[in-house]
Amino acid sequence: MGRTSRKKRSTLANRAIIASAALILGGGGLAAVNVYASAGEGAAGSSHRNWQPVRQVSTIDCPEVVNEIPEVPGPARAEVDRELAAMDTQITDAYREFADRRDRMARDPELAQNAVLGPLEARRTASIDRIATAIGRRAERPEGLGSLAPCSLRADDEADEPTAGPTDQPTDDGSTGNGSEDGGGEGEGGDDQGQDAGQGGNGPEDSDFVDIRSVQPNVEKPARLRGASRGTFTTECGRNQNGKFNPDNVIAAPGVANGAHHMHDYVGNQATDAFSGDDDLAAGDTTCRNQGDRSTYYWPVLRLRNGAAESDAEADGGGKDQNTGEIQTPSQVTLKFVGNPTGKVRAMPRFLRIITGDAKAFTNGDANANASWSCTGFEDRQLKDKYPICPEDSQVVRSFAFQSCWDGQNTDSANHRTHVAFAQDDGRCPNGFRAIPQLVQRIVYDVPPGPGFAVDSFPEQLHKPVTDHGDFINVFDDKLMRKVVSCVNGGRKCR
């Protein structure tokens, strides 16, 4: 698969700088020009947006079922995971149908209900019933899940009220950010082009970007106590120079090809795909310099949304799922394990799985959002719900500080979250959890400044920066994990 890693600014970058200035001065998503020409534009890039004085519905908003189901018995887990992945596919298919007739549906809620929302609700109802039945064979059948079946349509700048859909089903969005309060989607669309045709048809918008220089320093760290574990262990696993990509998610959708509906970068374990079991991972090759680390590290690719076709333009996870543009190889990837500010850490169990961030945070709300965006030279200023516009000679940085507290028993959980937790504000783990080495990922990109890049996402999440996320499966051998713990607890810097 073709990839680009840019070392020089081009005329494209100059255009982006001009557009960035217009964005800063001109008020968010109501910028007057498209920065990047889409694949369908002429050589002059003369496409224009059709501004309309009406709000355009932008996406499909569905309640997240996995957050509401009870603990799933082990024998039922595979069937439940398959149905949850099927529900993601149902939303993807419905979004395609919606996107094809977006303007008509904005004007005719009945069409949206009959053509998209009604059929989607029927499919979701069937999947939810199968989930309840699978759990009910081994434990008490969960009740009330059927209320999660209806979905709604919403505008990009709409936090609470659905534009079309069941009036008794408000959108499930409790966020205070997500780029939704800026009104960036208002008045865009026209000709069924979506929010920003020049950047791929389903976002992001200009209002999803902010000049990092306008952000005040906002990084705070808890004070370290006397018994803090102050050391670090850095594992060097490359930048995915060999181009391992797939649209699978072995944690959230095991056994399901294209379970993520977006492309992932992989470093570390090279055997990772939807069908990898623990034995496969233990035997897999690794890009890590220390062969005792066969862990899997993966995250959504970042693309330059410049209208150029990537080699996955007709593939699942790529163009078929509305992820378009040139995949960018990071200029730097740092994988570091750090300690706890209040005490010692203990070894994490082999095959521990951690997802940090929320791939559906745009519609779910930002309760589980955790990715941070910044620029080199400005990393005391972190963004959660905006992409940064970096100055010339500064590079884009995305970072993930993973959950650092473990329940002491489980390597995974039904919703892939409750077996691990974040430390509290004072650095201590919640009751019942124990501190483990915290994975901190830092990924750097040399891309042109301005609103012209985005992470891959589920189609209906519109490539919002708040949806960024990272995934990790621990496949350290026991000897190396003991070294990690010793280095972190002993205050040493190790590799």
C-alpha positions as CSV (number, residue, x, y, z in Angstrom):
1,M,0.0,0.0,0.0
2,G,1.4,3.4,-0.9
3,R,2.3,5.8,1.8
4,T,3.8,9.2,2.0
5,S,6.0,10.8,4.6
6,R,6.7,14.5,3.7
7,K,10.0,16.2,4.4
8,K,9.4,19.5,2.5
9,R,6.6,22.0,2.4
10,S,5.1,22.4,-1.1
11,T,2.7,24.7,-2.9
12,L,0.0,22.6,-1.3
13,A,1.4,23.6,2.1
14,N,1.4,27.2,1.1
15,R,-2.3,27.0,0.1
16,A,-2.9,25.3,3.5
17,I,-1.2,28.2,5.3
18,I,-3.4,30.7,3.5
19,A,-6.5,28.7,4.3
20,S,-5.4,28.4,7.9
21,A,-5.2,32.1,8.2
22,A,-8.6,32.5,6.6
23,L,-10.0,29.9,9.1
24,I,-8.6,31.7,12.1
25,L,-9.9,35.1,10.9
26,G,-13.1,33.9,9.3
27,G,-14.9,31.9,12.0
28,G,-14.6,28.2,12.0
29,G,-16.5,26.1,9.5
30,L,-17.8,29.0,7.4
31,A,-14.5,29.4,5.6
32,A,-15.1,30.5,2.0
33,V,-12.9,28.1,0.2
34,N,-12.1,24.4,0.0
35,V,-8.4,24.0,0.7
36,Y,-7.9,20.8,-1.2
37,A,-9.2,19.8,-4.5
38,S,-11.2,16.6,-4.6
39,A,-10.6,13.8,-7.0
40,G,-13.6,15.0,-9.1
41,E,-12.4,18.6,-9.5
42,G,-10.7,20.0,-12.5
43,A,-7.0,20.8,-12.6
44,A,-7.7,24.3,-11.3
45,G,-9.5,23.0,-8.2
46,S,-12.4,25.3,-8.9
47,S,-15.0,23.5,-6.9
48,H,-17.2,25.8,-4.7
49,R,-19.5,25.0,-1.8
50,N,-23.1,25.7,-2.1
51,W,-24.0,27.6,1.1
52,Q,-27.5,27.2,2.2
53,P,-29.3,28.9,5.1
54,V,-30.6,25.6,6.5
55,R,-29.0,23.1,8.8
56,Q,-27.8,20.0,7.1
57,V,-28.2,16.7,8.8
58,S,-24.8,15.1,8.9
59,T,-24.8,11.6,10.3
60,I,-26.6,8.7,12.0
61,D,-26.6,8.6,15.8
62,C,-27.2,5.2,17.4
63,P,-27.0,4.2,21.1
64,E,-24.0,2.1,21.9
65,V,-25.3,-1.3,22.9
66,V,-22.0,-2.7,24.2
67,N,-22.0,-0.1,27.0
68,E,-25.4,-1.3,28.3
69,I,-25.1,-5.1,28.2
70,P,-24.3,-7.0,31.5
71,E,-21.3,-9.1,31.9
72,V,-21.2,-11.7,29.1
73,P,-20.7,-15.4,30.0
74,G,-17.5,-16.8,28.4
75,P,-19.3,-19.3,26.1
76,A,-21.5,-16.5,24.8
77,R,-18.7,-14.0,24.2
78,A,-18.0,-15.0,20.5
79,E,-21.6,-14.8,19.5
80,V,-22.1,-11.4,21.2
81,D,-19.0,-10.0,19.7
82,R,-20.1,-11.0,16.2
83,E,-23.5,-9.4,16.7
84,L,-22.0,-6.2,18.0
85,A,-19.7,-6.1,14.9
86,A,-22.7,-6.8,12.7
87,M,-24.4,-3.8,14.2
88,D,-21.5,-1.6,13.3
89,T,-21.8,-2.9,9.7
90,Q,-25.5,-2.1,9.8
91,I,-24.8,1.5,10.7
92,T,-22.1,1.7,8.0
93,D,-24.6,0.5,5.4
94,A,-27.3,2.8,6.6
95,Y,-24.9,5.8,6.6
96,R,-24.1,5.0,2.9
97,E,-27.8,5.0,2.1
98,F,-28.2,8.3,4.0
99,A,-25.2,10.0,2.4
100,D,-26.5,9.2,-1.1
101,R,-29.7,11.2,-0.4
102,R,-28.6,13.5,2.4
103,D,-30.2,16.7,1.2
104,R,-33.6,15.1,0.4
105,M,-33.7,13.5,3.8
106,A,-32.9,16.8,5.5
107,R,-36.0,18.2,3.8
108,D,-38.1,15.1,4.2
109,P,-37.8,13.4,7.6
110,E,-40.4,10.8,6.5
111,L,-38.1,9.7,3.7
112,A,-35.3,9.3,6.3
113,Q,-37.5,7.3,8.6
114,N,-38.8,5.0,5.8
115,A,-35.6,4.5,3.8
116,V,-32.9,4.5,6.5
117,L,-33.9,4.7,10.1
118,G,-36.8,2.2,10.0
119,P,-34.9,-0.6,8.3
120,L,-31.9,0.1,10.5
121,E,-34.0,-0.2,13.6
122,A,-35.4,-3.5,12.4
123,R,-31.9,-4.9,11.8
124,R,-30.7,-3.6,15.2
125,T,-33.7,-5.1,16.9
126,A,-32.9,-8.5,15.5
127,S,-29.2,-8.3,16.5
128,I,-30.1,-7.1,20.0
129,D,-32.5,-10.0,20.4
130,R,-29.8,-12.5,19.4
131,I,-27.4,-10.9,21.9
132,A,-30.0,-11.3,24.7
133,T,-30.7,-14.9,23.7
134,A,-27.0,-15.8,23.6
135,I,-26.5,-14.3,27.1
136,G,-29.8,-15.9,28.3
137,R,-28.6,-19.4,27.5
138,R,-25.9,-19.1,30.1
139,A,-27.2,-16.5,32.5
140,E,-30.2,-14.3,33.2
141,R,-31.5,-12.9,29.9
142,P,-31.0,-9.1,29.9
143,E,-34.2,-7.0,29.6
144,G,-34.8,-3.6,28.1
145,L,-32.0,-3.7,25.5
146,G,-34.7,-3.3,22.7
147,S,-35.0,0.4,23.7
148,L,-31.5,0.9,22.2
149,A,-32.5,-0.2,18.7
150,P,-33.9,3.2,17.3
151,C,-31.4,5.6,15.8
152,S,-31.7,9.2,14.7
153,L,-30.2,11.7,12.3
154,R,-28.3,14.7,13.6
155,A,-26.5,17.7,12.4
156,D,-22.8,18.1,13.0
157,D,-23.4,21.1,15.2
158,E,-26.2,19.5,17.1
159,A,-25.5,18.2,20.6
160,D,-28.8,16.9,21.8
161,E,-31.7,17.2,19.4
162,P,-32.2,14.7,16.5
163,T,-33.0,16.2,13.2
164,A,-35.1,13.2,12.2
165,G,-36.2,10.0,13.8
166,P,-38.3,8.9,16.8
167,T,-39.2,11.9,18.9
168,D,-38.8,9.9,22.1
169,Q,-35.3,8.8,21.3
170,P,-32.9,11.7,21.9
171,T,-29.3,11.3,20.7
172,D,-26.9,9.8,23.2
173,D,-24.4,12.6,23.3
174,G,-23.3,14.0,26.6
175,S,-20.2,15.7,25.4
176,T,-19.1,19.2,25.9
177,G,-16.8,19.2,22.9
178,N,-16.3,16.9,20.0
179,G,-16.2,19.9,17.6
180,S,-20.0,20.0,17.7
181,E,-20.6,23.4,19.4
182,D,-18.9,25.5,16.8
183,G,-21.7,25.3,14.2
184,G,-19.1,24.2,11.6
185,G,-21.6,22.0,9.7
186,E,-24.3,24.7,9.5
187,G,-25.1,25.7,5.9
188,E,-22.8,23.2,4.3
189,G,-23.7,20.4,1.9
190,G,-25.6,21.0,-1.3
191,D,-25.7,18.7,-4.3
192,D,-25.5,15.7,-1.9
193,Q,-21.7,16.4,-1.5
194,G,-21.6,16.0,2.3
195,Q,-20.0,18.3,4.7
196,D,-16.7,19.0,3.0
197,A,-16.4,17.3,-0.4
198,G,-12.8,18.6,-0.8
199,Q,-11.7,16.6,2.3
200,G,-13.4,13.3,1.4
201,G,-17.2,13.7,1.5
202,N,-17.9,13.0,5.2
203,G,-15.6,15.4,7.0
204,P,-13.7,16.6,8.8
205,E,-14.8,20.3,8.7
206,D,-12.7,23.4,8.9
207,S,-14.1,24.0,12.4
208,D,-12.5,20.7,13.5
209,F,-9.1,22.5,13.3
210,V,-7.5,25.2,15.6
211,D,-4.2,27.0,15.5
212,I,-2.2,25.5,18.3
213,R,-0.8,29.0,19.1
214,S,-4.2,30.1,20.2
215,V,-4.4,27.4,22.8
216,Q,-3.3,28.1,26.4
217,P,-0.9,25.7,28.1
218,N,-3.2,23.1,29.8
219,V,-1.1,20.1,30.9
220,E,-1.2,19.3,34.6
221,K,0.4,16.3,36.3
222,P,-0.3,15.0,39.8
223,A,2.4,15.6,42.3
224,R,4.7,12.6,42.9
225,L,4.8,11.2,46.4
226,R,7.9,9.9,48.1
227,G,7.2,6.3,47.1
228,A,6.4,7.1,43.4
229,S,7.7,4.8,40.7
230,R,9.7,7.3,38.6
231,G,11.5,5.1,36.0
232,T,10.6,4.4,32.4
233,F,11.0,1.6,29.9
234,T,11.0,2.5,26.2
235,T,10.4,-0.2,23.6
236,E,11.6,0.6,20.0
237,C,9.2,-1.0,17.5
238,G,9.6,1.2,14.4
239,R,7.1,3.5,12.6
240,N,5.3,0.9,10.4
241,Q,7.8,1.5,7.7
242,N,6.9,-2.0,6.3
243,G,3.2,-1.0,5.9
244,K,1.2,-3.4,7.9
245,F,-2.4,-2.3,7.7
246,N,-5.8,-3.9,8.1
247,P,-9.3,-2.7,9.0
248,D,-9.8,-5.4,11.7
249,N,-10.0,-5.0,15.4
250,V,-9.0,-8.2,17.2
251,I,-10.0,-6.8,20.6
252,A,-13.4,-5.4,19.9
253,A,-14.4,-7.6,16.9
254,P,-12.4,-10.8,17.1
255,G,-13.1,-13.2,14.2
256,V,-14.7,-10.5,12.0
257,A,-12.9,-9.2,8.9
258,N,-13.2,-5.4,8.6
259,G,-14.6,-5.1,12.1
260,A,-13.2,-1.6,12.4
261,H,-14.5,-0.1,9.1
262,H,-11.3,2.0,9.1
263,M,-7.6,1.2,8.5
264,H,-5.1,0.6,11.3
265,D,-1.4,1.1,11.5
266,Y,0.4,-1.7,13.3
267,V,3.8,-1.8,15.0
268,G,5.1,-4.7,17.0
269,N,3.4,-8.0,16.4
270,Q,3.1,-8.8,12.7
271,A,0.6,-11.7,13.1
272,T,-2.2,-9.4,14.3
273,D,-5.5,-9.5,12.4
274,A,-9.1,-10.3,13.3
275,F,-8.4,-14.0,13.7
276,S,-5.3,-13.9,15.9
277,G,-5.5,-15.9,19.1
278,D,-3.1,-15.7,22.0
279,D,-1.0,-18.5,20.6
280,D,-0.8,-16.8,17.2
281,L,0.4,-13.6,18.9
282,A,2.9,-15.5,21.1
283,A,4.5,-17.0,18.0
284,G,4.3,-13.9,15.7
285,D,7.2,-12.0,14.4
286,T,7.7,-8.5,15.9
287,T,9.2,-5.2,14.6
288,C,10.4,-4.4,18.2
289,R,14.1,-4.3,18.6
290,N,13.9,-6.4,21.8
291,Q,12.4,-9.7,20.6
292,G,11.0,-10.3,24.1
293,D,8.3,-7.7,23.2
294,R,5.8,-9.3,20.8
295,S,3.1,-6.9,21.9
296,T,0.5,-5.5,19.4
297,Y,0.3,-1.7,19.2
298,Y,-2.2,-0.2,16.7
299,W,-4.2,2.9,15.9
300,P,-6.2,4.4,13.0
301,V,-4.0,5.6,10.2
302,L,-3.8,9.4,9.5
303,R,-4.4,10.4,5.9
304,L,-3.7,13.5,3.9
305,R,-7.1,14.4,2.6
306,N,-5.9,15.8,-0.7
307,G,-8.0,14.0,-3.2
308,A,-5.2,11.6,-4.2
309,A,-6.3,8.0,-4.3
310,E,-4.6,5.5,-2.0
311,S,-4.2,1.9,-3.0
312,D,-7.1,1.0,-0.7
313,A,-9.4,3.4,-2.5
314,E,-11.7,0.5,-3.5
315,A,-11.1,-1.7,-0.4
316,D,-12.9,-2.4,2.9
317,G,-11.6,0.0,5.6
318,G,-10.5,2.4,2.8
319,G,-12.6,4.0,0.2
320,K,-15.5,1.6,0.7
321,D,-15.8,2.9,4.2
322,Q,-15.3,6.6,3.1
323,N,-11.7,6.7,4.4
324,T,-9.8,8.4,1.5
325,G,-6.5,10.1,0.9
326,E,-2.9,9.2,1.2
327,I,-1.9,7.2,4.3
328,Q,0.9,9.0,6.2
329,T,3.8,7.1,7.7
330,P,4.7,8.6,11.1
331,S,8.0,10.4,11.2
332,Q,8.4,9.1,14.8
333,V,6.7,6.7,17.1
334,T,7.6,6.4,20.8
335,L,6.3,3.7,23.0
336,K,7.1,4.3,26.6
337,F,6.0,2.6,29.9
338,V,6.0,4.9,32.9
339,G,5.2,4.5,36.6
340,N,2.6,5.7,39.1
341,P,3.0,9.0,41.0
342,T,1.9,7.4,44.3
343,G,3.6,4.1,44.5
344,K,5.1,1.0,42.9
345,V,3.7,-0.8,39.9
346,R,3.2,-4.5,39.4
347,A,3.6,-6.6,36.2
348,M,0.7,-6.5,33.8
349,P,-0.6,-10.0,32.8
350,R,0.4,-11.4,29.5
351,F,-2.3,-10.9,26.8
352,L,-3.9,-8.0,28.7
353,R,-6.0,-6.0,26.2
354,I,-6.5,-2.3,26.5
355,I,-8.5,0.1,24.3
356,T,-8.0,3.7,25.1
357,G,-10.2,6.4,23.6
358,D,-13.5,5.9,21.9
359,A,-13.8,5.3,18.2
360,K,-17.5,6.5,18.4
361,A,-17.0,9.5,20.7
362,F,-18.6,11.9,18.2
363,T,-22.0,10.2,18.7
364,N,-21.4,8.5,22.1
365,G,-20.1,11.6,23.8
366,D,-16.6,12.2,25.1
367,A,-16.8,10.2,28.4
368,N,-14.2,7.7,27.1
369,A,-12.3,10.0,24.7
370,N,-8.6,10.0,25.6
371,A,-6.5,10.9,22.6
372,S,-4.6,14.2,22.7
373,W,-3.5,16.3,19.7
374,S,-0.6,18.9,19.7
375,C,2.4,20.1,17.8
376,T,6.1,19.7,18.4
377,G,7.3,22.6,20.4
378,F,3.8,23.2,21.9
379,E,3.2,19.9,23.7
380,D,2.2,21.7,26.9
381,R,-1.0,22.5,25.0
382,Q,-3.1,19.5,24.3
383,L,-6.4,19.2,22.3
384,K,-9.1,16.6,22.7
385,D,-11.7,17.6,20.2
386,K,-9.8,19.5,17.6
387,Y,-7.0,18.8,15.2
388,P,-4.0,21.2,15.5
389,I,-2.9,23.7,12.9
390,C,0.9,23.7,13.5
391,P,3.3,26.5,12.6
392,E,5.8,26.0,9.8
393,D,8.6,23.6,10.9
394,S,6.4,22.1,13.6
395,Q,4.9,18.6,13.3
396,V,1.5,17.2,14.3
397,V,1.6,15.0,17.5
398,R,-1.0,12.6,18.6
399,S,-0.6,10.9,21.9
400,F,-2.3,8.3,24.1
401,A,-1.8,7.7,27.8
402,F,-3.4,4.3,28.4
403,Q,-5.3,3.1,31.5
404,S,-2.7,2.3,34.2
405,C,-4.9,0.4,36.8
406,W,-5.9,-3.3,36.5
407,D,-8.5,-5.2,38.3
408,G,-6.0,-8.0,39.2
409,Q,-8.1,-10.7,37.5
410,N,-9.2,-10.2,33.9
411,T,-7.2,-9.7,30.7
412,D,-10.4,-8.4,29.0
413,S,-14.1,-7.6,29.7
414,A,-17.3,-7.6,27.9
415,N,-17.1,-3.9,27.0
416,H,-13.3,-4.1,26.8
417,R,-13.1,-1.3,29.4
418,T,-14.1,-2.3,32.9
419,H,-11.1,-4.6,33.6
420,V,-8.8,-1.6,33.5
421,A,-9.2,2.0,34.8
422,F,-7.5,5.3,34.8
423,A,-5.8,6.6,37.9
424,Q,-7.7,9.2,39.9
425,D,-6.8,12.8,39.9
426,D,-4.3,12.3,42.8
427,G,-2.6,9.4,40.9
428,R,-4.0,6.6,43.0
429,C,-5.9,3.7,41.5
430,P,-9.6,3.2,42.3
431,N,-10.5,0.7,44.9
432,G,-10.0,-2.8,43.7
433,F,-7.5,-1.9,41.1
434,R,-3.7,-2.1,41.1
435,A,-1.1,0.1,39.4
436,I,0.6,-1.4,36.3
437,P,3.2,0.2,34.0
438,Q,1.4,2.9,31.9
439,L,1.8,2.8,28.2
440,V,2.2,6.2,26.7
441,Q,2.3,6.4,22.9
442,R,3.5,9.5,21.0
443,I,3.1,9.5,17.2
444,V,4.5,12.4,15.1
445,Y,3.6,13.3,11.5
446,D,5.2,15.7,9.1
447,V,2.2,16.9,7.2
448,P,1.4,20.3,5.6
449,P,-0.1,22.8,8.1
450,G,-3.8,23.5,8.0
451,P,-7.1,21.7,7.7
452,G,-6.1,18.9,5.3
453,F,-5.6,15.7,7.3
454,A,-7.7,13.3,9.4
455,V,-7.7,10.0,11.1
456,D,-9.7,7.1,9.7
457,S,-13.0,6.5,11.5
458,F,-16.3,4.7,11.3
459,P,-18.1,6.5,8.4
460,E,-20.8,8.0,10.6
461,Q,-18.2,9.4,13.0
462,L,-17.1,12.0,10.3
463,H,-13.4,11.7,11.0
464,K,-13.7,13.8,14.1
465,P,-10.5,14.1,16.2
466,V,-12.3,13.1,19.4
467,T,-12.8,9.6,17.9
468,D,-9.1,8.9,17.9
469,H,-8.1,5.8,19.9
470,G,-5.3,3.3,20.5
471,D,-5.2,-0.4,21.1
472,F,-2.6,-2.6,22.9
473,I,-2.2,-6.3,23.6
474,N,0.6,-7.1,26.0
475,V,2.8,-9.9,24.7
476,F,6.0,-9.2,26.7
477,D,7.7,-12.4,27.8
478,D,7.9,-12.8,31.6
479,K,11.6,-12.0,31.8
480,L,11.2,-8.7,29.9
481,M,8.1,-7.7,31.9
482,R,10.1,-8.2,35.1
483,K,12.7,-5.9,33.7
484,V,10.0,-3.3,32.8
485,V,8.7,-3.4,36.4
486,S,12.2,-3.3,37.9
487,C,13.2,-0.2,35.8
488,V,10.0,1.7,36.5
489,N,10.0,1.0,40.2
490,G,13.8,1.5,40.5
491,G,13.7,5.0,38.9
492,R,15.9,4.0,36.0
493,K,15.5,4.8,32.3
494,C,15.7,1.6,30.3
495,R,15.3,0.3,26.8
